[in-house]
Amino acid sequence: MASSCRRPEHSAPPEVFYNEEEAKKYSQNSRMIEIQTQMSERAVELLNLPEGQPCFLLDVGCGSGLSGDYLSEEGHYWVGMDISTAMLDVALDREVEGGLLLGDMGQGVPFRPGTFDGCVSISALQWLCNADKRTHSPPKRLYRFFSTLYSSMSRGSRAVFQLYPENSEQLELITTQAMKAGFSGGMVVDYPNSRFFLCLFAGVTGVLPRGLGCETSDRTVQNQVQFSGQSRSRFKNLKGKSAKKGKDWILEKKERRRRQGRDVRPDTKYTGRQRRPHF
């Protein structure tokens, strides 16, 4: 997993962190351009698009349009969505070929059903796991994003997200909300850089691609984590409902308050147990 000490999403909200100074780096730093292009190339490969056929794609968190440049080179049409005005201004200055939309992906994808043949996203999805405002709920924002994205994609298409997960709990949160929204798929890990790609299928259960480097790697870490319609069935009645007040939720909340230095009652065998009704 990526280290949490240098994670930009812990510094400021994305629309604040990606200011004019930070946005310029994405058009001037050759290393950033190279890495962004490599990850975009891999994401398009995982989309498994028809050969020789132009497709209409959505680029979520498009930033300055570096990933869009690769989509254009491959002959595809695209629309980019980003929350940072500074990043979109750089994309306009660079005269990218795709359409650009200012928007918060946590508020949903504002497109008609079946609009896109696929979706890519580079280094953006993990930002939804942070609550930058008091009104933000990461599970709700993730579900809102995935459910509207699922609607906007044609059946049988794929969405590929390159992300930097902070820990296993964050990965579980993301994949759970994707399942509840209707997606199947799973996580693909490329070695030796340990790059994480969430590969989602809309409307079908496809075969999850293999991660790069796993043939020659002697690692014991699994390079695929797959979920399907069967594993999603236990979530079908949870849409729009909260998992609060369960024992796990209470224990997690108590532990969080202990870390904050608050006084918390000790855990006992009665913690989280349902009380009998009073007459």
C-alpha positions in Angstrom: 0.0 0.0 0.0 1.1 3.6 -0.5 2.6 5.4 2.4 0.3 7.8 4.3 3.0 10.3 5.2 3.1 11.9 1.8 -0.5 11.5 0.6 -1.8 14.7 -1.0 -5.4 14.0 0.0 -4.4 14.4 3.7 -3.1 17.9 2.9 -6.1 19.7 1.6 -9.3 19.1 -0.5 -8.5 18.4 -4.2 -9.8 21.7 -5.5 -7.5 23.4 -3.0 -4.4 21.1 -3.3 -4.4 21.3 -7.1 -3.9 25.0 -7.4 -2.1 26.9 -10.2 1.4 26.0 -8.9 0.6 22.3 -8.6 -1.3 22.2 -11.9 1.8 23.5 -13.8 3.8 20.6 -12.6 1.6 18.2 -14.6 2.5 20.0 -17.8 6.1 20.7 -17.1 7.5 17.8 -15.1 8.7 15.1 -17.6 8.7 12.4 -14.9 5.0 13.1 -14.0 4.1 13.1 -17.7 5.9 9.8 -18.3 4.2 8.1 -15.3 0.8 9.4 -16.2 1.2 8.2 -19.8 2.3 4.7 -18.6 -0.7 4.3 -16.3 -3.1 5.6 -18.9 -1.7 3.1 -21.4 -2.2 0.3 -18.9 -5.7 1.5 -18.0 -6.7 1.5 -21.7 -5.2 -2.0 -22.1 -7.4 -3.3 -19.2 -10.5 -1.7 -20.9 -10.1 -4.3 -23.6 -11.7 -2.0 -26.2 -12.5 -3.3 -29.8 -9.5 -3.0 -32.0 -9.6 -0.4 -34.7 -12.9 1.0 -33.5 -13.1 4.6 -32.0 -14.9 4.6 -28.6 -16.4 7.4 -26.5 -14.7 7.4 -23.1 -15.1 9.2 -19.8 -11.9 10.3 -18.0 -12.7 10.9 -14.3 -10.2 13.2 -12.6 -8.8 14.2 -16.0 -6.6 17.0 -14.5 -4.5 18.7 -17.1 -5.5 16.2 -19.8 -2.4 14.0 -19.9 -4.4 10.8 -19.9 -6.7 12.3 -22.4 -3.8 12.9 -24.7 -3.1 9.2 -24.8 -6.8 8.4 -25.5 -6.7 10.8 -28.4 -3.5 9.2 -29.7 -5.3 5.8 -29.7 -8.1 7.3 -31.8 -10.8 7.6 -29.1 -13.1 10.4 -28.2 -13.4 11.4 -24.6 -14.9 13.8 -22.0 -12.8 14.7 -18.9 -14.2 15.5 -15.5 -12.3 17.2 -12.7 -13.0 19.3 -9.6 -9.9 21.6 -10.0 -10.4 24.7 -12.1 -6.6 25.2 -12.1 -6.0 21.8 -13.7 -8.8 22.3 -16.3 -7.3 25.7 -17.1 -4.0 24.0 -17.9 -5.9 21.5 -20.1 -7.5 24.3 -22.0 -4.1 26.0 -22.5 -2.8 22.8 -23.8 -5.7 22.6 -26.3 -6.6 19.0 -25.5 -9.0 17.3 -27.9 -11.5 16.1 -25.4 -14.4 17.9 -23.8 -13.9 19.2 -20.2 -16.4 19.4 -17.4 -15.9 21.0 -13.9 -17.5 18.8 -11.4 -17.2 16.8 -8.1 -17.4 13.1 -8.8 -18.7 12.6 -5.3 -21.9 14.3 -6.4 -22.3 11.9 -9.3 -21.7 11.6 -13.0 -24.1 13.9 -14.8 -24.6 12.1 -18.1 -27.4 10.2 -19.8 -27.7 6.4 -19.4 -25.5 4.4 -21.8 -23.4 7.4 -22.9 -19.9 5.9 -22.6 -18.2 2.9 -24.0 -15.7 2.9 -21.1 -14.2 4.9 -18.3 -10.7 5.5 -17.1 -9.4 7.3 -14.0 -5.8 7.9 -13.0 -4.9 8.7 -9.3 -8.3 10.1 -8.4 -10.6 7.6 -6.8 -8.9 7.5 -3.3 -9.8 11.2 -2.8 -13.5 10.1 -2.3 -12.4 8.2 0.8 -11.8 11.5 2.7 -14.4 13.6 4.4 -13.2 17.2 3.4 -16.4 18.8 4.7 -18.7 18.1 7.6 -21.4 17.1 5.2 -19.2 14.5 3.4 -19.8 10.8 4.0 -17.3 8.7 2.0 -19.5 5.7 1.7 -22.4 7.8 0.4 -20.2 9.8 -2.0 -18.6 6.6 -3.3 -22.0 5.0 -3.9 -23.4 8.1 -5.5 -20.4 8.1 -7.9 -20.5 4.4 -8.7 -24.2 4.3 -9.2 -24.4 7.2 -11.6 -21.3 6.0 -13.4 -22.9 2.5 -13.8 -26.0 4.2 -15.4 -23.9 6.3 -17.8 -22.0 3.3 -19.2 -23.2 1.0 -21.9 -23.8 -2.6 -20.9 -20.8 -4.8 -21.3 -18.3 -1.9 -21.0 -15.6 -1.5 -18.4 -14.3 1.1 -16.0 -10.6 1.1 -14.9 -9.4 3.1 -12.0 -5.7 3.4 -11.1 -5.5 4.4 -7.5 -3.2 4.6 -4.5 -5.0 2.8 -1.6 -4.0 3.8 1.9 -4.9 0.4 3.5 -7.0 -2.7 3.1 -10.0 -1.0 4.8 -10.0 1.7 2.1 -10.0 -1.0 -0.6 -12.8 -2.8 1.0 -14.9 0.4 1.3 -14.4 1.2 -2.4 -15.1 -2.3 -3.7 -18.2 -2.6 -1.4 -19.8 0.5 -2.8 -18.9 -0.5 -6.4 -20.7 -3.8 -5.8 -23.7 -2.2 -4.3 -24.0 0.1 -7.4 -24.1 -3.0 -9.7 -20.6 -3.5 -10.8 -18.6 -6.7 -10.8 -14.9 -7.1 -11.3 -11.9 -6.7 -9.0 -8.5 -5.4 -8.2 -5.5 -6.0 -10.5 -2.0 -5.4 -9.2 1.0 -4.9 -11.5 4.5 -5.7 -10.3 7.3 -4.6 -9.6 5.7 -1.2 -8.9 2.7 -2.5 -7.1 0.3 -0.4 -9.1 -3.3 -1.0 -8.2 -6.1 -1.0 -10.9 -9.7 -1.5 -10.0 -11.3 -3.1 -13.1 -15.1 -3.0 -13.1 -17.6 -4.6 -15.5 -20.9 -3.0 -16.2 -23.8 -5.3 -16.8 -21.7 -8.5 -17.3 -19.3 -10.6 -15.3 -16.1 -10.7 -17.2 -12.8 -12.5 -16.7 -10.4 -10.3 -14.6 -7.1 -9.6 -16.4 -3.9 -10.8 -14.9 -1.5 -8.4 -13.3 1.8 -7.6 -15.0 5.0 -9.2 -13.6 3.2 -12.0 -11.8 4.8 -14.7 -14.0 8.3 -13.9 -12.8 7.5 -12.7 -9.4 8.0 -14.9 -6.3 5.7 -12.8 -4.2 3.0 -14.6 -2.2 0.7 -11.5 -2.5 -2.3 -12.2 -4.6 -2.3 -10.1 -7.8 -6.1 -10.3 -8.3 -9.0 -9.8 -6.0 -12.3 -10.5 -7.8 -15.9 -10.0 -6.9 -19.0 -11.0 -8.9 -22.8 -11.0 -8.9 -22.9 -13.9 -6.3 -20.7 -12.0 -3.8 -22.8 -8.9 -4.5 -26.1 -10.5 -3.6 -25.6 -10.0 0.1 -25.4 -6.3 -0.5 -28.5 -5.9 -2.6 -30.7 -4.9 0.3 -28.3 -2.4 1.7 -28.7 0.4 -0.8 -29.2 3.7 0.9 -29.1 2.0 4.3 -26.6 2.6 7.1 -24.6 -0.1 8.8 -24.4 2.0 11.9 -25.2 0.8 15.4 -23.8 -2.7 14.8 -21.2 -4.1 17.2 -18.3 -3.6 14.7 -19.4 0.0 14.1 -19.5 0.7 17.9 -16.1 -0.9 18.5 -14.6 1.1 15.7 -16.1 4.3 17.0 -14.9 3.7 20.5 -11.4 2.9 19.3 -11.4 6.1 17.2 -12.4 8.2 20.2 -9.6 6.5 22.3 -7.1 7.6 19.7 -8.5 11.2 20.0 -7.8 11.1 23.7 -11.4 11.0 24.8 -12.7 9.1 27.8 -14.4 5.9 26.6 -16.0 3.1 28.6 -14.1 -0.2 28.5 -15.3 -3.0 26.1 -17.2 -5.8 27.7 -19.2 -8.8 26.5 -22.3 -6.5 26.5 -20.8 -4.0 24.1 -23.1 -3.7 21.1 -25.6 -6.2 22.4 -29.2 -5.5 21.5 -31.2 -4.4 24.6 -34.6 -6.0 25.3 -37.6 -3.7 24.8 -39.0 -2.1 27.9 -42.7 -2.3 28.7 
